[in-house]
Amino acid sequence: MPPSYKLIYFNWKGRAEGARYIFHLAGQEFEDYRVTKEEWKQLKPKTPLGQIPILEVDGKQLPQSHAIRRYLAEELGFLGSSLWERAQINVVCETVKDFAPEISQFFAEKDETRKAELKKAYLTVGVYKHIGNLEKLLKQNNGGTG
Ligand SMILES: N[C@@H](CCC(=O)N[C@@H](CS)C(=O)NCC(=O)O)C(=O)O
């Protein structure tokens, strides 16, 4: 019998969306549990690292979004069939991770004017560098087919 999966995160895409994609791609049922800000205050002290996402597998808790995605990819058959394939997949994962620091920068900014400037700079320039890198990887791997 397959394990029971519960993915716990806020009601937005953020650090849980990759795991949600993996579940959907695999056709694997899971509980997509969306925590409210109020609920989070109660839940936070009971979590392994005081942060979400958390994946519960048969009740066991796994924190850290990258660890969750890699675990699910391996468990659900998306982590390659050789060490070389796995390394190539990890190259894509690391390239996707490169998006995060700039997004976090404007997300965390408290000054609304500065936040808008950082967001605009990211959406008009920064993001294209990372998308360009993903496109290079796609071309180098025959459009993702191998
Ligand atoms: N390195 C962690 C970072 C997790 C993280 O920063 N989670 C945020 C939401 S995106 C969080 O739990 N914020 C609420 C809090 O820290 O109380 C991961 O990738 O899972």
The ligand as a Gaussian input file, in Angstrom:
#p B3LYP/6-31G(d) Opt

LIG

0 1
 N       14.829000      26.499000       3.782000
 C       13.429000      26.354000       4.053000
 C       12.814000      27.739000       4.249000
 C       11.364000      27.604000       4.707000
 C       10.713000      28.964000       4.924000
 O       11.369000      30.032000       4.885000
 N        9.408000      28.918000       5.145000
 C        8.634000      30.108000       5.417000
 C        7.480000      30.225000       4.426000
 S        8.068000      30.377000       2.745000
 C        8.033000      30.003000       6.812000
 O        7.871000      28.921000       7.357000
 N        7.659000      31.168000       7.362000
 C        6.967000      31.242000       8.608000
 C        7.880000      31.344000       9.807000
 O        9.125000      31.299000       9.677000
 O        7.341000      31.482000      10.913000
 C       12.733000      25.582000       2.931000
 O       13.191000      25.696000       1.768000
 O       11.765000      24.860000       3.195000

